[in-house]
Amino acid sequence: MSPRDLGLMVMVCLIWAANNVLSKYVVSGLNVPPLAYAGLRFAVVLLCVFPWLFPAPRPLWRIVVVGLLMGGANFALLFVGLKTATPSSAAVVLQLGIPMSILLSVLLLGERIRWRRGLGIALTFAGAMTVMWDPHGFAISTGLLLVAAAAFGGSLGSVLMKQLEGVKPLQYQAWVGFTSLLPLTLLSAVFEPGQVEKVIAAGWPFLGALLFSALIVSLFAHSLFYVLVQRHEANLVSALTLMTPLATIALGVAVMNDPFGPRMAIGSAVALVGVLIIALRGNQVWPMLLAIRNRAQ
């Protein structure tokens, strides 16, 4: 990889990491209802990529299910989870999306797991559980359980998407926005009373965060990532995406004062080593799954 492309990859990972922290700030610091935030983000994305909505991929039902899983369900669970979870811990738990995708591929597509990838899966789950566990209450963090559920939704959607052929990145973005906008709007109307007033009260900071997440993260960073995937070896790009959770942890500690004790350090290290093993043993599919994991933040 040339220094120029390496620099672009670092920029993409930093954008994803910054958005992780920014999303936490939006739903907690600005008190914007998470479902309303997710719905507005998809509205902006759909507005920008609407021309790519047609012709619709076939079969239509599959792209609708994929869009709902990777979009509405994924973001709703993630943003609600971020109300109580720190961005640092959420970034680690989201790594579960990769082993979940592999296990679902085994169940639904008949793929096989060899021992090295199995080791990576075990380490990722062990590290994530270490981060999720609350030793003070002898329970698992509710917010991080929702983040883990978001990872599962994205993983199931990614496996179903493997059976779709010829879907371009912008077409994918268009259908995720299209299928997610109405459900998120309805859910917000039912479960988030006063969301309009809260969004207005958040003012310009929220508008800036919304445009950053929709335009810079969803459209610019992910489009650039797909270009880099096409240029370079899949395993190399997969491994480099681990800069995202590392940068998220650093930004979370520095900007949001996230706690970072021995349990967080050990759990993060174990989980990221597990993902690295999976990435180095992967194929062309796994960089896309890593991108899906990172875009849902």
C-alpha positions in Angstrom: 0.0 0.0 0.0 1.4 3.4 -1.0 1.8 6.1 1.6 -1.0 8.0 0.0 -3.5 5.2 0.3 -2.3 4.4 3.8 -3.0 8.0 4.7 -6.5 7.7 3.2 -7.1 4.6 5.2 -6.0 6.3 8.4 -8.3 9.2 7.6 -11.3 6.9 7.0 -10.7 5.1 10.3 -10.4 8.4 12.1 -13.6 9.6 10.6 -15.4 6.4 11.8 -13.9 6.8 15.2 -14.8 10.4 15.5 -18.4 9.6 14.6 -18.6 7.0 17.3 -17.8 9.6 19.9 -20.0 12.2 18.2 -23.0 9.8 18.2 -22.6 9.4 22.0 -22.5 13.2 22.3 -25.6 13.6 20.3 -27.8 11.2 22.2 -26.4 11.9 25.6 -24.9 15.4 25.6 -27.4 17.1 23.3 -30.2 14.8 24.5 -31.5 14.1 21.0 -33.8 11.1 21.0 -31.8 8.2 19.4 -34.5 7.0 17.1 -35.2 10.5 15.8 -31.4 11.0 15.2 -31.2 7.7 13.3 -34.2 8.6 11.2 -32.9 12.1 10.3 -29.6 10.6 9.4 -31.2 8.2 6.9 -33.4 11.0 5.6 -30.3 13.1 4.6 -28.5 10.0 3.1 -31.6 9.1 1.1 -32.0 12.6 -0.2 -28.5 12.6 -1.5 -28.5 9.1 -3.1 -32.2 8.8 -4.2 -31.3 8.6 -7.9 -29.5 5.3 -7.2 -32.7 3.7 -5.7 -33.8 2.4 -9.1 -33.7 -0.1 -10.7 -34.3 -2.0 -7.6 -32.1 -5.1 -6.9 -33.7 -8.5 -7.2 -35.2 -10.2 -5.3 -36.8 -7.1 -3.9 -37.7 -8.7 -0.5 -34.1 -9.5 0.2 -32.8 -5.9 -0.2 -35.7 -4.7 1.9 -34.8 -7.1 4.7 -31.1 -6.3 4.4 -31.9 -2.6 4.5 -34.0 -2.9 7.6 -31.4 -5.1 9.4 -28.4 -3.0 8.5 -30.2 0.3 8.8 -33.2 0.8 11.0 -32.7 -2.1 13.4 -29.0 -1.7 13.6 -28.9 2.1 14.2 -31.9 2.1 16.5 -30.4 -0.5 18.9 -26.9 1.1 18.7 -28.0 4.7 19.4 -30.4 3.6 22.2 -27.5 1.6 23.7 -25.2 4.6 23.5 -27.5 6.5 25.8 -25.8 4.5 28.7 -22.8 2.8 27.1 -19.5 4.6 26.5 -18.2 4.9 22.9 -15.0 3.1 23.9 -16.8 0.0 25.2 -19.4 0.1 22.4 -16.5 0.1 19.8 -15.2 -3.1 21.4 -18.5 -4.8 21.6 -19.3 -4.0 18.0 -16.4 -6.2 17.0 -18.8 -9.1 17.7 -20.3 -8.4 14.3 -17.4 -10.1 12.6 -17.5 -13.5 14.4 -21.3 -13.3 14.3 -21.2 -13.0 10.6 -19.0 -16.0 10.3 -21.2 -18.1 12.5 -24.3 -17.1 10.6 -22.5 -17.9 7.3 -21.9 -21.4 8.6 -25.6 -21.8 9.6 -27.2 -20.2 6.6 -24.7 -20.6 3.8 -22.9 -23.8 4.8 -19.4 -22.2 5.1 -16.7 -23.9 7.2 -14.6 -22.7 10.1 -11.0 -23.8 10.5 -9.3 -23.8 13.8 -7.5 -20.4 13.4 -10.7 -18.6 12.6 -12.4 -20.5 15.4 -9.7 -19.2 17.8 -10.3 -15.7 16.6 -14.1 -16.0 17.2 -13.5 -17.3 20.7 -11.1 -14.5 21.6 -13.4 -11.9 20.2 -16.4 -13.1 22.3 -14.2 -13.5 25.4 -12.8 -10.0 25.1 -16.3 -8.4 24.4 -17.8 -10.3 27.4 -15.0 -8.9 29.6 -15.8 -5.4 28.5 -19.6 -5.9 28.8 -19.5 -7.5 32.3 -20.3 -5.2 35.2 -18.5 -6.6 38.2 -20.1 -4.2 40.6 -23.6 -5.3 39.9 -22.8 -8.9 38.8 -24.7 -8.2 35.6 -24.1 -7.4 31.9 -24.5 -3.7 30.9 -27.9 -3.2 29.4 -26.6 -0.5 27.0 -23.9 -2.9 25.7 -26.4 -5.7 25.3 -28.3 -3.4 22.9 -25.0 -2.6 21.1 -24.4 -6.4 20.8 -27.9 -6.8 19.4 -27.1 -4.1 16.9 -24.0 -6.0 15.8 -26.1 -9.2 15.4 -28.7 -7.3 13.2 -25.9 -6.0 11.0 -24.3 -9.4 10.8 -27.5 -11.1 9.7 -28.1 -8.4 7.1 -24.5 -8.8 5.8 -24.9 -12.5 5.4 -28.2 -12.0 3.5 -26.5 -9.4 1.4 -23.8 -11.9 0.3 -26.6 -13.5 -1.8 -27.4 -10.3 -3.6 -25.3 -9.6 -6.7 -24.4 -6.4 -8.5 -25.5 -4.0 -5.7 -23.3 -0.9 -5.9 -22.3 1.0 -2.7 -24.5 4.1 -3.4 -27.4 1.8 -4.4 -27.0 0.0 -1.1 -27.0 3.3 0.8 -30.1 4.3 -1.0 -32.0 1.2 -0.1 -30.9 1.2 3.5 -32.1 4.8 3.8 -35.4 4.0 2.0 -36.3 1.0 4.0 -35.3 2.4 7.4 -36.7 5.9 7.3 -40.4 5.1 7.8 -40.0 2.5 10.6 -37.7 4.8 12.5 -40.0 7.7 12.1 -43.0 5.7 13.3 -41.0 4.3 16.3 -39.8 7.7 17.2 -43.3 9.1 17.1 -44.6 6.3 19.4 -41.7 6.0 21.9 -40.1 9.5 21.9 -42.7 12.1 22.6 -41.5 15.7 22.2 -38.7 14.6 19.8 -39.3 17.6 17.5 -38.8 20.1 20.4 -35.7 18.3 21.5 -34.2 18.3 18.1 -34.9 22.0 17.7 -33.5 22.7 21.1 -30.2 20.9 20.2 -29.7 23.6 17.5 -26.7 24.1 15.3 -24.4 21.6 17.0 -26.9 18.8 16.2 -27.3 20.0 12.6 -23.5 19.9 12.2 -23.3 16.4 13.8 -26.1 15.1 11.5 -24.5 16.4 8.4 -21.1 15.0 9.4 -22.6 11.5 10.1 -24.7 11.4 6.9 -22.4 13.1 4.4 -18.8 12.6 5.6 -19.3 9.2 7.3 -22.0 7.4 5.3 -21.2 8.8 1.8 -17.6 10.0 1.7 -15.8 7.7 4.1 -17.5 4.5 3.1 -17.3 5.3 -0.6 -13.5 5.9 -0.2 -13.2 2.7 1.8 -14.7 0.6 -1.0 -12.2 2.2 -3.5 -9.3 1.1 -1.2 -10.8 -2.4 -0.9 -10.7 -2.7 -4.7 -7.1 -1.5 -4.9 -5.4 -3.6 -2.2 -5.4 -7.1 -0.7 -8.4 -7.8 1.4 -6.5 -9.1 4.5 -4.4 -5.9 4.6 -7.4 -3.6 4.5 -9.3 -5.7 7.0 -6.4 -5.5 9.5 -6.1 -1.8 9.1 -9.7 -1.2 10.0 -8.7 -2.1 13.5 -7.5 1.4 13.8 -11.2 2.4 14.2 -11.8 0.8 17.6 -8.4 1.8 18.8 -8.9 5.4 17.8 -12.4 5.3 19.3 -11.0 4.2 22.7 -8.4 6.9 22.6 -10.9 9.6 21.6 -13.5 8.3 24.2 -10.9 8.5 27.0 -9.6 11.9 25.9 -12.8 13.7 24.9 -15.6 11.9 26.8 -13.6 10.9 29.9 -14.5 7.3 29.3 -13.2 5.0 32.2 -10.3 2.8 31.1 -9.2 0.4 33.7 -7.5 -3.1 33.6 -10.8 -4.8 32.7 -11.4 -2.6 29.7 -7.7 -2.8 28.6 -7.6 -6.6 28.8 -11.0 -7.1 27.2 -10.2 -4.7 24.4 -6.8 -6.3 23.7 -8.3 -9.9 23.6 -11.2 -8.9 21.4 -9.0 -7.0 18.9 -6.5 -9.8 18.7 -9.4 -12.1 17.9 -10.7 -9.8 15.1 -7.1 -9.5 13.7 -6.8 -13.3 13.5 -10.2 -13.5 11.7 -9.1 -10.6 9.3 -5.8 -12.2 8.5 -7.5 -15.5 7.7 -10.4 -13.8 5.7 -11.3 -13.4 2.1 -12.7 -10.6 0.0 -16.0 -10.7 1.9 -14.7 -9.8 5.3 -13.5 -6.2 4.5 -17.1 -5.5 3.5 -18.4 -6.9 6.7 -15.8 -4.8 8.6 -17.1 -1.7 6.8 -20.7 -2.6 7.7 -19.7 -2.9 11.3 -18.0 0.5 11.3 -20.6 2.3 9.3 -23.3 1.4 11.9 -21.8 3.9 14.4 
